[in-house]
């Protein structure tokens, strides 16, 4: 058992040191002999045992005696621990690859592969123009699309088998961060794509009304407008003139869009959309539902792609 | 001068600020080198890095002079009749191989060797059994490792061509009664080759007085550089043998069809030699003589006595060789029931930087015949101290207590 533990540990250490590489080779040879039912006659286990005992004996003869007598049992214990930690490590790797978090989707616990928790960051909605109800504090568990009427949401690719629901806001950092990935994903896999814009800053809430009116006038240009808003410098989103320029550049009648945005019916529709968005119990942006499964925070491209097309999405 | 005066000459025994203190008990493998040897070699590389005997410039002349001096020193050390009887080799193994391959052996010739020979004095003869059809006979020692003279006499009566023995065993330190052996062998017309790898570092050898035919030794065991050695042979014998390795520096002249060999020793020293090593070996021989073999033997006996007495109460410890430390020179070989010899050696190294040898010490044949897996060999030299040996004993006891 000792050889197996040593082979694994020394193989890892061997990446950094030639001495450990040589020992790892001996350990692997020993493992190979053991699994082919031959005695480990490389002297590796003896060598390592002697080295360990030699170090310990100078500090405590008692401990050295204990180690010597129970070496095989201790090796077994370490083997089991190593096996368990290996399983957890593989699981963590798999979860990180598929969900962007070592601990599973939307779990914000520490992840060694994402130590800053970048993949789970969200922009808070508590100071937003349309605050999320205070009773909604669940992280992930309460997120749902059940009972949410998606008819009011801007949508594209309506005949797709996959559904992708995206809640974000034009001025939120993490929505802005993930948007290019999502756009690329939508272009590549063409899911039925819903976008629920939920403004978190009062100064940009007018963009929701603008968006509503643009969508009603020309759906294709609505998506182009979104691209432009997310590409726009964040501070300029509060600048009405800069927004006008974007609308104008899209070939739309700016005055007509602004008039539409000021209509009380527009505000009603927007509030209805916000109500539907809130029903998802989301607590931060971006929040994404792929075929009903929620993902919170800006995940890497692969995470969304796996949710849409499976583990081997890149083969498709 | 005391032993401590000599210790100063060995850099590794005088650790500087953060260097660890080493207790070197593996001198039977190779001895440490005094700075005089290191400096002699250093001078070759820094002041006259040239060929000996070939070129005529001042650097070459210097090297030629120093190589001649080294040969002279070795000749003096061994008490040879002529300086030409000293042939530089890489080690004892090469010396024995040279005799095995250059001496005229015929099918059926008998070579007699001991039962606890180093592989260097076993394998060359095994090869001759296959290649030339000689007969290889083994003479076993008494149970305590001492030489069986009557069995030897009996073996000689079979018509032995060459007797090849380890003068002092690297396994148990037992030194053979070579004077009697040589007399008996010569009486029966047998030649005598001695593997003096272990004897040369610890005793005065006079090849002329003992009437030795061939004697091989290693430089690295007598304070000299590794990769150096000497084969002594009686001039008449060497002159009559065909060279083993041939090529550059072995011939006076050549045509496309034939060549004219140089006399002894050049005809046995093929190719460019390890001049730095040879010069270092000369310095080692000089140093060794300045220490004196009486002082060396006295110190080795004292240290072996401490080891023997200090360890005789260790449960399960089996000494290889005679119980009397006076008969084992600087060698103390043992194994402990139930404890792997490598483990003991590694633990000594880890615990107190004590360097000993473990395993079968190139005497696999003896261990395999006895069914002993391996042993630990602590071998001392004159630079070791009583305090070091006491530490060795103390740590060995600790290991036994724990394992």
Boltz contact constraints between the chains, C-beta under 6 A:
constraints:
  - contact:
      token1: [A, 43]
      token2: [B, 342]
      max_distance: 6.0
  - contact:
      token1: [A, 46]
      token2: [B, 340]
      max_distance: 6.0
  - contact:
      token1: [A, 46]
      token2: [B, 342]
      max_distance: 6.0
  - contact:
      token1: [A, 46]
      token2: [B, 343]
      max_distance: 6.0
  - contact:
      token1: [A, 47]
      token2: [B, 346]
      max_distance: 6.0
  - contact:
      token1: [A, 50]
      token2: [B, 343]
      max_distance: 6.0
  - contact:
      token1: [A, 50]
      token2: [B, 346]
      max_distance: 6.0
  - contact:
      token1: [A, 50]
      token2: [B, 347]
      max_distance: 6.0
  - contact:
      token1: [A, 51]
      token2: [B, 346]
      max_distance: 6.0
  - contact:
      token1: [A, 51]
      token2: [B, 350]
      max_distance: 6.0
  - contact:
      token1: [A, 53]
      token2: [B, 347]
      max_distance: 6.0
  - contact:
      token1: [A, 54]
      token2: [B, 347]
      max_distance: 6.0
  - contact:
      token1: [A, 54]
      token2: [B, 350]
      max_distance: 6.0
  - contact:
      token1: [A, 54]
      token2: [B, 351]
      max_distance: 6.0
  - contact:
      token1: [A, 55]
      token2: [B, 350]
      max_distance: 6.0
  - contact:
      token1: [A, 57]
      token2: [B, 351]
      max_distance: 6.0
  - contact:
      token1: [A, 57]
      token2: [B, 402]
      max_distance: 6.0
  - contact:
      token1: [A, 58]
      token2: [B, 351]
      max_distance: 6.0
  - contact:
      token1: [A, 61]
      token2: [B, 402]
      max_distance: 6.0
  - contact:
      token1: [A, 64]
      token2: [B, 402]
      max_distance: 6.0
  - contact:
      token1: [A, 65]
      token2: [B, 402]
      max_distance: 6.0
  - contact:
      token1: [A, 68]
      token2: [B, 402]
      max_distance: 6.0
  - contact:
      token1: [A, 68]
      token2: [B, 403]
      max_distance: 6.0
